């Protein structure tokens, strides 16, 4: 027997920096209201946890300025950033950083007690606050500890959100042109009981992270399956710019290991040099900024060097760096390299690009509002207009906190005007049976990742995209047939979401008849004079 439906005032899907920031703020502002945070694994298993480099912000105005940070962001975004959004994120960012410091988050300091500011690709000055090479994990720790002090937050572990509830579930026709689509809550698969339950909410925040697992090689954890993006697309919400997938240039090359271990860009910021199989420092041939060019340029350069040289990786040379400083700043990188027999002070580190970040996602406005009423989005699943065609390094954690705060501010005047919808039907599992063979799910996932890696990677062509789409259609049809007849499982739900996310990436890439930022198509090498976002 399914338990009675749960109601909550605020529902947060995801326990990364975006979701936790929003949850803490709403719980504090409304101590008499309930806040529920849903996570499909443990609370700290998020993309935030794997963010190594740091968080960008104008901290030392003697060397930096808002104008410089804005300019660097716009240059990296290659013409598709929303200047108003860039302006507000850069200006509001330092206050959000001070806020998380007040929660107890620690960042590295110099011997004089000032914050140690790093520099990464695309940044004109040192402005990256960091905690060794585990900045995201430290910020996540501080937020979880702060959240634990608030009694009106309920954390729901091991719950998989299947779909957001809209008028569609009440029998009404909902299309892309509908202007009144409203979110009433979610259907969630309780992994402890195996039951699919409904949670009704006045306001829902989607903070479900990215979709890196659509690729065979990614720095993203196994949970990064594009769940929120896929759910909103199925609910006829607006998605944009999904073709802009950022490949981090330097993931540790370990065949068969997933996710790939990230070698933060801060290593190059501290003087690490990329070299090909001949030992040549090749980046000077691609960009005047050499190893600190924006990520799209560095990733394409490495991809080309690998193809020309017939190798599976290049090298990151740290042998000339100060050993003590390297081990102090990058203890986890140093330790991980040693586990595979590499002493970074004696040998070069083998690296290759890996899918890292989705610059597109659920389209939002300046307050984190989506095209669906009472549904907000922030973090990697959202497309706010900050990143454009390519995210500037270390802007993601900043964006997550700024938009979580702005969504919270917008809720202040909205929450008391909304009530729960009480006529939502229970989940209908009639006619479904347990899966006979899990290989139908696991093998399809492998096929999907292979297709995306081979045809929709760093460099694309029209023919490769056509092949990818034809194969995507087949995988979609097979998986939907399985979904209609099989009892829900997290593996099946994730596969559906991966296929939808991959479809959106391919479709966006097909629509973009140019090469811009992270989307590079050899059949359309030039940039179009018509700057536009691809909204699906």
PyMOL commands that set and color helices and strands:
alter all, ss='L'
color gray80, all
select helices_A, chain A and resi 17-29+48-50+66-76+83-102+135-147+167-170+212-214+227-234+266-269+282-285+290-292+295-309+323-329+331-339+396-411+415-417+439-455+462-485+490-511
alter helices_A, ss='H'
color red, helices_A
select strands_A, chain A and resi 6-13+35-38+55-56+117-118+128-129+153-156+159-165+185-190+196-206+239-240+245-252+273-275+314-317+349-358+361-363+375-377+382-383
alter strands_A, ss='S'
color yellow, strands_A
deselect
rebuild
show_as cartoon
